[in-house]
Amino acid sequence: MKFYNLFLSFAIRVAIGNAATTPTLPAIDSEPVLTYLVYTTGTLENSERVAVDRFLDGLAVPATMDLLAQDPYSTSTLYRLDATKSNADEIQADGRILMVLENGVYAADKPGLEQDQADDDVTPVGRRAAADDARIVKAANGILVDTGAPTANKMLSHPRDLGDVSPADLPGYAYPESAGKGITVYLIDTGANPKHEDWTGAPGAKRWIYSPDLDAYERKQSDEDGHGACIQSIINGPRGGVAKGVDLVVVKLGAVYQVSDFLSALILVAADIRERNLQGKAVVSASVGGPLLNSTATEQTGKPVLKDNIEPTVIAYRYFIQEILDLDVPVVFASGNSRPTWDRIDNFPAWLSREIDCITVGAVDGAGRRTDYSQGTPEELTVSAPGAATCANRRGSRRYQTTEGTSMAAPHVAGVIATWLADERYRDRLQVPGKVAANVKKMVQEMAYVRAKDAKPEDAYPVIWNGVDAFSCGNDAGASCSIDR
């Protein structure tokens, strides 16, 4: 069934179940009051927008209406307000309103957060001062090799012809000299640590976008959770970053987020892409989401079954993600870490990659085998990537943490995509207006290959490869062999 329709007007009443809770406010005349999100159509003139403000304010509980996010290019606006159900229905019936949805607070705001095992204050292999570039070696044909890279990064440039060589034994992580320069990565997460050497040592420009719901304590350049700090380190950190030269925009949701935070983030990212003309020159990495499938019913029927009344939430996710894809910007999600409970993907927005051109990433270990926490079958996933990382800690300037999860796999893929978008060799293949996201997804799938030796078909998980061969004979970096066989 087709959920996505740009011209469809619908009411979204979210029944989050055990994935989220929606607080009930004091009743008015015995009718319960809930918090709603209201999104207007994108065809309103300025005078009509003023009229909509008055219309909504008249139906909302006094002093509860907030403007959360606005796309200046389409004039669409996201509001939050408290109202009774009958007033929400009246709002939905108005032709100027595209969607009305009940807000919800996610109890598990990141896939399997409890599964991400973090060990603070560790010393990573090959750690160096951010300004020390001695370990970056220039090879031929515009290829650089980071000889101190972690094994996870080495896996990304592990040539097909060296399948019998362990990634840990490779000379380093090989990547294009452009290193993602000129490409912007939007990191939708809990924040980042601007004091850490993996932030200060990254050469690209850095900006912040804040969720409108953040309080004064969280509305600053920081990460109160630590999840985002790690992912930033994986994307562009000088020590373990995949795309060391990218520009970065941290889209801070905070440690716990609502539906309104995530939708606002997508709207603000789309507006920023348009404002800065970044179409075809950006990637979105979002290791966030929540389970929206009824796993019991799905298992019994063999078909995806959404939780009660949750289909409209999926429509909203699809709508706003598709808007970014239509701007020629790939969007990357983590598949989820709840495999001990549910083997298949039940996490949204990750589930949507089977229907639209976003990318969903599962996690593998150092041998290329699916980890015991990573959700998704080979058919459900777009690709897999290393799930273990030693990355920046949220505290201090030189503290690191070791952690593991599909949340860490997704930024490895986002980083590889950024290096491709910056590489002239792939311009003709990828940069087709209106098709960049689809072309990138296809290239991700075509370049990936199974690393696990003697893998059974059901365990054959293709792992991302960046397409650079700097180590085998007749390679990209010259005719010499870096690996003696």
LUMNUFI-448948 format. One record per residue (C-alpha): residue number from 1; x, y, z. Coordinates in pm, 1 decimal, always signed. Example, Ala and Ser with C-alpha at 12.3 -4.5 7.8 and 13.67 -1.06 7.14 Angstrom:
2
{1 {+1230.0 -450.0 +780.0}}
{2 {+1367.0 -106.0 +714.0}}
//
This chain:
485
{1 {+0.0 +0.0 +0.0}}
{2 {+130.3 +342.7 -86.1}}
{3 {+158.1 +560.3 +224.2}}
{4 {+333.7 +858.7 +70.6}}
{5 {+129.0 +1122.8 -110.0}}
{6 {+233.5 +1486.1 -128.6}}
{7 {-125.9 +1601.4 -167.6}}
{8 {-286.4 +1377.4 +90.9}}
{9 {-447.1 +1542.7 +392.8}}
{10 {-482.4 +1311.4 +687.5}}
{11 {-513.7 +1295.8 +1064.6}}
{12 {-229.0 +1127.2 +1247.2}}
{13 {-310.0 +998.7 +1592.6}}
{14 {-8.8 +816.4 +1724.9}}
{15 {-63.3 +511.1 +1943.4}}
{16 {+298.8 +453.3 +2038.1}}
{17 {+234.1 +155.4 +2265.1}}
{18 {+546.2 +44.3 +2449.8}}
{19 {+769.7 +247.8 +2218.0}}
{20 {+641.2 +583.8 +2337.9}}
{21 {+405.3 +746.8 +2580.5}}
{22 {+179.9 +1045.2 +2520.6}}
{23 {+96.3 +1244.9 +2834.3}}
{24 {-270.7 +1327.2 +2885.1}}
{25 {-328.4 +1685.3 +2996.5}}
{26 {-616.9 +1809.1 +3214.8}}
{27 {-958.2 +1762.5 +3052.0}}
{28 {-1173.4 +2047.9 +2925.0}}
{29 {-1546.8 +1989.9 +2973.3}}
{30 {-1469.9 +1621.2 +3038.9}}
{31 {-1288.7 +1586.3 +2702.8}}
{32 {-919.2 +1493.2 +2737.1}}
{33 {-654.7 +1734.7 +2613.5}}
{34 {-354.1 +1601.3 +2420.7}}
{35 {-49.0 +1757.0 +2258.2}}
{36 {-70.5 +1764.8 +1878.5}}
{37 {+161.9 +1852.3 +1592.5}}
{38 {+8.9 +2042.1 +1302.5}}
{39 {+176.1 +2072.3 +961.6}}
{40 {+40.1 +2316.1 +706.0}}
{41 {+37.7 +2283.0 +329.3}}
{42 {+318.0 +2445.1 +132.2}}
{43 {+99.2 +2667.8 -82.8}}
{44 {-0.4 +2939.2 +163.6}}
{45 {+55.9 +3308.1 +100.7}}
{46 {+179.0 +3525.8 +387.1}}
{47 {-169.2 +3658.6 +456.7}}
{48 {-303.2 +3302.9 +470.8}}
{49 {-32.6 +3201.2 +714.9}}
{50 {-137.4 +3480.3 +950.4}}
{51 {-494.9 +3357.3 +922.5}}
{52 {-382.4 +3001.4 +998.8}}
{53 {-201.0 +3124.4 +1310.5}}
{54 {-522.8 +3282.2 +1435.3}}
{55 {-729.5 +2976.4 +1341.9}}
{56 {-501.5 +2739.3 +1532.5}}
{57 {-463.6 +2968.5 +1831.1}}
{58 {-840.6 +2986.7 +1861.0}}
{59 {-872.8 +2607.9 +1885.5}}
{60 {-568.9 +2545.6 +2106.5}}
{61 {-562.5 +2555.8 +2483.4}}
{62 {-460.9 +2916.1 +2562.7}}
{63 {-86.4 +2987.0 +2559.1}}
{64 {+9.4 +2637.6 +2434.2}}
{65 {+73.3 +2697.7 +2063.0}}
{66 {+436.6 +2702.7 +1947.9}}
{67 {+587.0 +2732.3 +1600.5}}
{68 {+850.2 +2456.8 +1592.9}}
{69 {+994.2 +2461.5 +1241.7}}
{70 {+931.6 +2634.5 +912.3}}
{71 {+1050.2 +2565.6 +560.3}}
{72 {+1088.0 +2911.5 +402.4}}
{73 {+1098.9 +2761.2 +54.2}}
{74 {+770.1 +2573.6 +69.2}}
{75 {+612.1 +2793.2 +342.9}}
{76 {+510.3 +2474.4 +525.2}}
{77 {+509.2 +2517.4 +902.9}}
{78 {+511.9 +2271.7 +1193.3}}
{79 {+320.7 +2379.5 +1503.9}}
{80 {+274.5 +2217.5 +1842.0}}
{81 {-34.8 +2284.0 +2050.6}}
{82 {-259.2 +2133.4 +2316.4}}
{83 {-618.9 +2069.4 +2215.0}}
{84 {-918.6 +1845.4 +2264.5}}
{85 {-984.1 +1569.3 +2013.1}}
{86 {-1284.4 +1750.4 +1868.2}}
{87 {-1077.3 +2063.6 +1811.7}}
{88 {-797.8 +1855.6 +1657.4}}
{89 {-1053.7 +1704.6 +1419.8}}
{90 {-1171.2 +2053.7 +1326.2}}
{91 {-812.4 +2156.6 +1254.7}}
{92 {-760.0 +1850.6 +1036.2}}
{93 {-1073.2 +1925.2 +836.0}}
{94 {-935.2 +2262.8 +727.3}}
{95 {-796.5 +2259.7 +372.3}}
{96 {-488.6 +2457.9 +474.3}}
{97 {-370.2 +2175.2 +700.2}}
{98 {-177.6 +1880.8 +556.9}}
{99 {-150.3 +1667.8 +870.0}}
{100 {-231.5 +1659.6 +1240.0}}
{101 {-57.5 +1408.8 +1464.8}}
{102 {-42.1 +1336.2 +1832.0}}
{103 {+299.6 +1398.8 +1981.5}}
{104 {+479.5 +1120.1 +2166.3}}
{105 {+787.8 +1076.6 +2383.8}}
{106 {+1008.7 +781.3 +2293.1}}
{107 {+1108.6 +559.2 +2581.4}}
{108 {+1394.8 +415.5 +2371.7}}
{109 {+1498.9 +705.3 +2154.6}}
{110 {+1793.0 +528.9 +1991.3}}
{111 {+1794.6 +173.0 +1852.0}}
{112 {+1875.9 -64.8 +2134.8}}
{113 {+2055.4 +196.9 +2343.4}}
{114 {+2076.1 -49.2 +2629.3}}
{115 {+2276.3 -280.5 +2401.4}}
{116 {+2544.3 -22.0 +2327.2}}
{117 {+2813.9 -120.3 +2572.6}}
{118 {+3035.3 +178.4 +2648.2}}
{119 {+3369.6 +170.6 +2828.4}}
{120 {+3484.7 +522.3 +2910.3}}
{121 {+3836.2 +660.8 +2917.6}}
{122 {+4019.8 +409.8 +2701.4}}
{123 {+4329.9 +467.8 +2491.7}}
{124 {+4262.0 +384.0 +2125.7}}
{125 {+4512.0 +199.0 +1912.5}}
{126 {+4717.1 +446.1 +1711.5}}
{127 {+4597.0 +750.9 +1902.9}}
{128 {+4780.1 +1063.7 +1811.2}}
{129 {+4756.0 +1435.6 +1863.4}}
{130 {+4505.4 +1587.3 +1625.7}}
{131 {+4773.0 +1800.8 +1459.5}}
{132 {+5009.6 +1509.5 +1395.8}}
{133 {+4963.8 +1392.7 +1036.9}}
{134 {+5271.7 +1168.3 +1028.1}}
{135 {+5070.1 +851.7 +995.4}}
{136 {+4883.6 +970.6 +682.1}}
{137 {+5081.1 +836.6 +383.4}}
{138 {+5033.7 +953.0 +26.2}}
{139 {+5001.0 +675.8 -225.3}}
{140 {+4975.6 +720.9 -601.8}}
{141 {+4667.0 +825.8 -799.4}}
{142 {+4515.4 +1049.0 -534.4}}
{143 {+4494.3 +785.8 -260.6}}
{144 {+4583.5 +842.0 +106.5}}
{145 {+4651.0 +567.0 +360.3}}
{146 {+4594.7 +618.7 +732.1}}
{147 {+4847.7 +373.8 +874.7}}
{148 {+4717.6 +412.8 +1229.9}}
{149 {+4350.8 +359.5 +1150.9}}
{150 {+4133.1 +130.8 +1363.3}}
{151 {+4041.2 -209.5 +1221.4}}
{152 {+3685.3 -92.7 +1155.8}}
{153 {+3814.2 +163.2 +905.5}}
{154 {+4052.2 -85.7 +747.3}}
{155 {+3750.9 -303.8 +669.9}}
{156 {+3605.2 -23.0 +459.1}}
{157 {+3898.7 -32.7 +215.0}}
{158 {+3962.2 -407.8 +231.8}}
{159 {+4013.7 -513.3 -134.1}}
{160 {+3814.2 -804.9 -270.6}}
{161 {+4135.1 -976.1 -387.7}}
{162 {+4269.7 -992.0 -32.7}}
{163 {+3986.1 -1187.2 +121.8}}
{164 {+4230.7 -1424.1 +290.8}}
{165 {+4397.7 -1134.4 +475.4}}
{166 {+4250.3 -1014.3 +804.0}}
{167 {+4150.6 -645.2 +805.0}}
{168 {+4364.6 -600.4 +1115.7}}
{169 {+4671.4 -701.6 +911.7}}
{170 {+4617.0 -445.3 +636.3}}
{171 {+4863.9 -152.7 +627.5}}
{172 {+4588.9 +99.8 +700.1}}
{173 {+4268.1 +261.8 +582.5}}
{174 {+4289.0 +378.9 +220.2}}
{175 {+4062.8 +656.9 +96.3}}
{176 {+4046.6 +925.4 -175.4}}
{177 {+4264.7 +1227.8 -112.1}}
{178 {+3956.5 +1451.0 -132.3}}
{179 {+3843.5 +1284.5 +194.6}}
{180 {+3492.0 +1423.2 +161.8}}
{181 {+3599.8 +1787.0 +122.2}}
{182 {+3314.6 +2006.0 +3.1}}
{183 {+3051.0 +1761.9 +130.3}}
{184 {+2833.3 +1834.0 +433.9}}
{185 {+2724.9 +1560.0 +673.4}}
{186 {+2417.5 +1629.7 +885.6}}
{187 {+2445.2 +1435.3 +1211.3}}
{188 {+2099.4 +1399.7 +1369.7}}
{189 {+2175.0 +1282.1 +1722.1}}
{190 {+2228.5 +1378.5 +2084.8}}
{191 {+2500.5 +1635.6 +2012.0}}
{192 {+2881.4 +1625.3 +2004.6}}
{193 {+3180.7 +1715.5 +2222.1}}
{194 {+3333.3 +2037.7 +2081.5}}
{195 {+3627.1 +2018.4 +2323.4}}
{196 {+3745.4 +1677.6 +2207.1}}
{197 {+4051.7 +1644.0 +1983.7}}
{198 {+3843.8 +1445.4 +1734.7}}
{199 {+3631.0 +1760.0 +1696.2}}
{200 {+3892.6 +2034.3 +1717.5}}
{201 {+4130.5 +1840.0 +1491.6}}
{202 {+3875.2 +1790.4 +1215.4}}
{203 {+3955.0 +2048.1 +944.3}}
{204 {+3607.4 +2097.4 +797.2}}
{205 {+3357.5 +2366.9 +892.2}}
{206 {+3123.9 +2286.8 +1182.1}}
{207 {+2777.4 +2418.8 +1258.6}}
{208 {+2491.1 +2338.6 +1495.6}}
{209 {+2113.8 +2319.5 +1451.7}}
{210 {+1907.0 +2276.6 +1767.4}}
{211 {+1575.6 +2103.8 +1818.8}}
{212 {+1322.7 +2371.0 +1917.3}}
{213 {+1225.5 +2162.2 +2221.8}}
{214 {+1568.2 +2170.7 +2387.3}}
{215 {+1574.2 +2347.1 +2722.8}}
{216 {+1833.6 +2605.2 +2822.7}}
{217 {+2062.4 +2338.1 +2969.8}}
{218 {+2076.6 +2133.1 +2647.6}}
{219 {+2060.6 +2419.8 +2397.8}}
{220 {+2436.4 +2449.6 +2371.1}}
{221 {+2727.8 +2285.2 +2194.4}}
{222 {+2751.6 +1971.1 +2403.2}}
{223 {+2639.0 +1610.7 +2432.9}}
{224 {+2475.5 +1515.4 +2760.4}}
{225 {+2435.3 +1154.3 +2643.5}}
{226 {+2759.9 +1063.0 +2461.9}}
{227 {+2598.8 +886.9 +2166.1}}
{228 {+2642.5 +1174.9 +1921.4}}
{229 {+2999.6 +1248.4 +2033.6}}
{230 {+3098.1 +896.3 +1933.5}}
{231 {+2929.7 +915.4 +1594.9}}
{232 {+3087.5 +1251.5 +1512.0}}
{233 {+3424.4 +1093.3 +1583.0}}
{234 {+3349.4 +810.7 +1337.7}}
{235 {+3235.9 +1047.2 +1064.1}}
{236 {+3517.7 +1302.5 +1055.0}}
{237 {+3751.9 +1256.3 +1349.9}}
{238 {+4122.1 +1288.7 +1259.4}}
{239 {+4198.1 +961.4 +1438.6}}
{240 {+3919.4 +726.9 +1329.5}}
{241 {+3710.0 +935.5 +1094.3}}
{242 {+3596.4 +785.8 +765.7}}
{243 {+3556.7 +1118.4 +582.2}}
{244 {+3811.6 +1338.1 +753.2}}
{245 {+3758.4 +1644.4 +533.6}}
{246 {+3380.4 +1688.9 +543.6}}
{247 {+3190.7 +1983.3 +682.8}}
{248 {+2966.0 +1881.1 +971.6}}
{249 {+2628.9 +2004.5 +1094.4}}
{250 {+2523.1 +1867.5 +1432.4}}
{251 {+2143.3 +1855.2 +1451.4}}
{252 {+2097.0 +1819.1 +1824.5}}
{253 {+1787.9 +1634.5 +1948.1}}
{254 {+1893.4 +1588.7 +2307.5}}
{255 {+1917.1 +1270.1 +2512.1}}
{256 {+1541.4 +1200.7 +2497.6}}
{257 {+1337.6 +1318.0 +2202.9}}
{258 {+976.8 +1342.5 +2094.2}}
{259 {+821.5 +1286.0 +1754.6}}
{260 {+820.4 +1665.7 +1721.3}}
{261 {+1200.4 +1679.0 +1764.8}}
{262 {+1272.0 +1431.6 +1487.2}}
{263 {+1022.8 +1581.3 +1241.8}}
{264 {+1150.8 +1931.3 +1320.7}}
{265 {+1505.2 +1810.2 +1255.5}}
{266 {+1410.2 +1677.2 +911.6}}
{267 {+1231.7 +2001.4 +821.2}}
{268 {+1525.7 +2214.8 +937.9}}
{269 {+1776.5 +1998.4 +750.4}}
{270 {+1575.3 +2024.9 +427.6}}
{271 {+1554.7 +2402.5 +467.8}}
{272 {+1929.7 +2427.9 +536.4}}
{273 {+2010.0 +2220.9 +227.1}}
{274 {+1803.9 +2455.6 +10.7}}
{275 {+1935.6 +2772.2 +172.6}}
{276 {+2299.9 +2671.7 +121.7}}
{277 {+2252.2 +2502.5 -217.1}}
{278 {+2379.1 +2167.8 -90.6}}
{279 {+2171.3 +1952.0 -323.3}}
{280 {+2391.8 +1659.1 -424.8}}
{281 {+2660.1 +1774.9 -180.5}}
{282 {+2536.8 +1640.7 +152.4}}
{283 {+2458.8 +1322.9 +348.0}}
{284 {+2231.8 +1272.1 +650.4}}
{285 {+2338.2 +1027.1 +923.4}}
{286 {+2068.7 +944.3 +1180.5}}
{287 {+2122.1 +657.5 +1425.1}}
{288 {+1786.7 +718.9 +1592.8}}
{289 {+1441.0 +566.1 +1582.9}}
{290 {+1203.9 +331.4 +1758.7}}
{291 {+1017.8 +1.6 +1707.9}}
{292 {+678.1 +55.6 +1543.8}}
{293 {+601.7 -296.9 +1420.3}}
{294 {+383.5 -541.8 +1609.8}}
{295 {+645.5 -816.2 +1622.1}}
{296 {+404.4 -1089.0 +1736.9}}
{297 {+151.8 -1023.6 +1460.7}}
{298 {+430.1 -983.9 +1205.6}}
{299 {+577.6 -1320.5 +1301.1}}
{300 {+237.3 -1492.3 +1290.7}}
{301 {+136.1 -1352.9 +951.5}}
{302 {+477.6 -1343.3 +787.8}}
{303 {+402.1 -987.0 +678.2}}
{304 {+488.4 -651.5 +839.0}}
{305 {+209.2 -549.5 +1076.9}}
{306 {+224.6 -204.1 +1231.6}}
{307 {+125.5 -138.7 +1588.8}}
{308 {-229.6 -16.0 +1636.5}}
{309 {-294.5 +327.7 +1484.9}}
{310 {+72.7 +373.3 +1398.6}}
{311 {+41.3 +378.4 +1019.1}}
{312 {-1.9 +759.2 +1011.4}}
{313 {+329.6 +797.2 +1194.9}}
{314 {+496.8 +599.5 +919.0}}
{315 {+334.0 +829.8 +664.8}}
{316 {+482.1 +1132.4 +840.8}}
{317 {+830.7 +980.4 +855.2}}
{318 {+813.0 +885.6 +490.7}}
{319 {+694.0 +1230.5 +386.5}}
{320 {+976.5 +1424.1 +550.1}}
{321 {+1253.2 +1175.6 +463.9}}
{322 {+1142.5 +1168.9 +101.7}}
{323 {+1162.9 +1547.7 +92.8}}
{324 {+1535.6 +1525.0 +172.3}}
{325 {+1592.4 +1241.5 -76.6}}
{326 {+1424.2 +1456.0 -342.4}}
{327 {+1692.9 +1718.6 -274.6}}
{328 {+1953.6 +1465.2 -393.0}}
{329 {+2078.3 +1401.9 -40.5}}
{330 {+2123.7 +1039.8 +78.2}}
{331 {+1984.9 +953.1 +423.1}}
{332 {+2142.8 +675.3 +634.0}}
{333 {+1979.9 +495.3 +930.3}}
{334 {+2084.7 +225.0 +1178.6}}
{335 {+1885.7 -99.1 +1162.3}}
{336 {+1841.4 -148.4 +1538.1}}
{337 {+2003.2 -357.9 +1810.6}}
{338 {+1718.6 -575.9 +1938.9}}
{339 {+1805.7 -901.8 +1763.2}}
{340 {+1783.8 -1108.5 +2084.9}}
{341 {+1416.6 -1007.2 +2097.3}}
{342 {+1331.8 -971.4 +1728.7}}
{343 {+1554.8 -1084.1 +1441.9}}
{344 {+1400.3 -870.7 +1169.0}}
{345 {+1385.5 -492.2 +1141.8}}
{346 {+1100.4 -337.5 +1340.2}}
{347 {+1271.3 -3.4 +1388.0}}
{348 {+1152.1 +310.9 +1211.1}}
{349 {+1260.1 +501.6 +1008.4}}
{350 {+1510.4 +222.2 +924.0}}
{351 {+1230.9 -6.2 +800.1}}
{352 {+1146.3 +241.2 +522.8}}
{353 {+1456.9 +160.9 +315.5}}
{354 {+1270.9 -128.3 +154.1}}
{355 {+1025.8 +120.0 +2.0}}
{356 {+1216.4 +445.5 -52.7}}
{357 {+1580.8 +527.1 -127.6}}
{358 {+1705.3 +581.0 +225.8}}
{359 {+1980.7 +342.9 +340.1}}
{360 {+1960.3 +104.0 +636.4}}
{361 {+2279.5 -35.3 +789.4}}
{362 {+2333.0 -345.4 +1002.0}}
{363 {+2643.0 -431.6 +1205.0}}
{364 {+2914.1 -694.6 +1156.4}}
{365 {+3213.8 -793.4 +1365.3}}
{366 {+3578.5 -782.9 +1260.1}}
{367 {+3539.6 -1103.3 +1059.2}}
{368 {+3239.4 -971.8 +869.2}}
{369 {+2987.0 -1183.4 +1059.0}}
{370 {+2654.3 -1042.1 +1166.5}}
{371 {+2668.6 -941.0 +1532.4}}
{372 {+2437.4 -1096.3 +1787.9}}
{373 {+2251.7 -766.4 +1834.8}}
{374 {+2212.6 -645.3 +1475.0}}
{375 {+1859.2 -661.3 +1337.0}}
{376 {+1773.0 -727.8 +974.7}}
{377 {+1804.9 -1003.4 +717.1}}
{378 {+2028.0 -956.6 +410.3}}
{379 {+1712.9 -878.8 +211.7}}
{380 {+1599.0 -611.8 +458.9}}
{381 {+1932.0 -432.5 +494.1}}
{382 {+2088.5 -208.2 +234.3}}
{383 {+2435.6 -298.2 +360.7}}
{384 {+2631.7 -379.7 +676.3}}
{385 {+2935.6 -213.0 +833.0}}
{386 {+3160.6 -249.0 +1138.9}}
{387 {+2959.1 -208.2 +1459.0}}
{388 {+3246.9 -170.0 +1706.6}}
{389 {+3418.3 +163.3 +1757.5}}
{390 {+3667.1 +339.5 +1979.1}}
{391 {+3547.8 +696.2 +1960.0}}
{392 {+3526.6 +1032.4 +2131.3}}
{393 {+3387.3 +1052.1 +2482.3}}
{394 {+3136.1 +1320.3 +2573.3}}
{395 {+3368.8 +1441.0 +2849.7}}
{396 {+3714.0 +1595.6 +2826.1}}
{397 {+3939.7 +1662.1 +2529.3}}
{398 {+4129.8 +1333.2 +2499.7}}
{399 {+3901.4 +1075.4 +2658.2}}
{400 {+3770.4 +791.1 +2442.4}}
{401 {+3507.1 +523.5 +2478.1}}
{402 {+3465.4 +180.1 +2325.7}}
{403 {+3111.9 +102.6 +2218.9}}
{404 {+2924.6 -123.7 +1983.6}}
{405 {+2594.2 -111.2 +1798.1}}
{406 {+2428.5 -52.4 +1463.7}}
{407 {+2436.9 +313.5 +1568.2}}
{408 {+2811.5 +298.2 +1504.0}}
{409 {+2776.5 +106.0 +1176.1}}
{410 {+2559.7 +371.5 +1010.1}}
{411 {+2813.4 +660.4 +1026.4}}
{412 {+3079.4 +436.4 +869.8}}
{413 {+2852.6 +411.5 +565.0}}
{414 {+2761.9 +781.0 +571.7}}
{415 {+3133.8 +862.9 +572.5}}
{416 {+3205.6 +638.9 +273.9}}
{417 {+2920.0 +803.2 +82.5}}
{418 {+3063.5 +1147.0 +159.8}}
{419 {+3401.1 +1045.0 +12.3}}
{420 {+3226.9 +921.6 -303.5}}
{421 {+3030.6 +1244.6 -347.7}}
{422 {+3356.5 +1441.3 -323.7}}
{423 {+3544.7 +1214.7 -565.8}}
{424 {+3556.2 +1328.0 -929.3}}
{425 {+3583.3 +965.3 -1041.5}}
{426 {+3224.1 +903.9 -939.4}}
{427 {+3070.4 +1231.3 -1052.4}}
{428 {+2911.7 +1098.9 -1371.8}}
{429 {+2787.9 +785.9 -1197.3}}
{430 {+2626.5 +960.8 -902.6}}
{431 {+2554.5 +1323.3 -983.0}}
{432 {+2240.5 +1289.8 -1193.1}}
{433 {+1988.4 +1554.2 -1079.5}}
{434 {+1688.6 +1392.7 -918.7}}
{435 {+1862.1 +1054.6 -890.4}}
{436 {+2157.7 +1109.3 -657.9}}
{437 {+2005.4 +930.4 -356.9}}
{438 {+1898.3 +633.7 -570.8}}
{439 {+2236.1 +619.8 -747.2}}
{440 {+2423.5 +626.6 -417.1}}
{441 {+2209.2 +348.3 -272.9}}
{442 {+2267.2 +136.1 -582.7}}
{443 {+2643.1 +195.9 -564.4}}
{444 {+2649.1 +102.9 -194.6}}
{445 {+2486.2 -229.3 -279.7}}
{446 {+2700.1 -298.1 -586.4}}
{447 {+3032.2 -224.5 -414.2}}
{448 {+2956.4 -424.6 -99.5}}
{449 {+3064.9 -785.4 -70.9}}
{450 {+3049.3 -1068.5 +182.9}}
{451 {+3355.4 -1083.6 +409.9}}
{452 {+3271.8 -1381.2 +632.9}}
{453 {+3443.8 -1693.9 +505.7}}
{454 {+3223.0 -1992.8 +426.2}}
{455 {+2911.4 -1795.2 +513.7}}
{456 {+2579.9 -1973.6 +468.7}}
{457 {+2339.0 -1796.5 +231.3}}
{458 {+2122.6 -1681.5 +522.1}}
{459 {+2432.0 -1540.1 +693.7}}
{460 {+2586.5 -1378.7 +385.5}}
{461 {+2582.4 -1012.8 +478.8}}
{462 {+2749.4 -781.7 +224.4}}
{463 {+2976.2 -528.5 +395.3}}
{464 {+3041.6 -176.7 +264.1}}
{465 {+3355.3 -128.7 +53.7}}
{466 {+3472.4 +217.1 -47.9}}
{467 {+3607.3 +90.9 -380.4}}
{468 {+3970.6 +182.7 -305.7}}
{469 {+4235.3 -86.4 -354.1}}
{470 {+4572.1 +40.1 -236.0}}
{471 {+4717.3 -289.6 -120.1}}
{472 {+4687.4 -565.5 -381.8}}
{473 {+4888.5 -604.2 -704.3}}
{474 {+4781.1 -380.6 -992.0}}
{475 {+4601.5 -161.2 -743.9}}
{476 {+4469.4 +195.5 -746.5}}
{477 {+4786.9 +325.1 -584.9}}
{478 {+5037.1 +176.9 -826.9}}
{479 {+5175.3 -152.5 -950.9}}
{480 {+5357.2 -262.2 -636.3}}
{481 {+5207.8 -505.7 -385.7}}
{482 {+5171.1 -383.2 -28.1}}
{483 {+5070.4 -729.5 +90.8}}
{484 {+5309.4 -1020.9 +42.9}}
{485 {+5114.0 -1342.6 -16.8}}
//
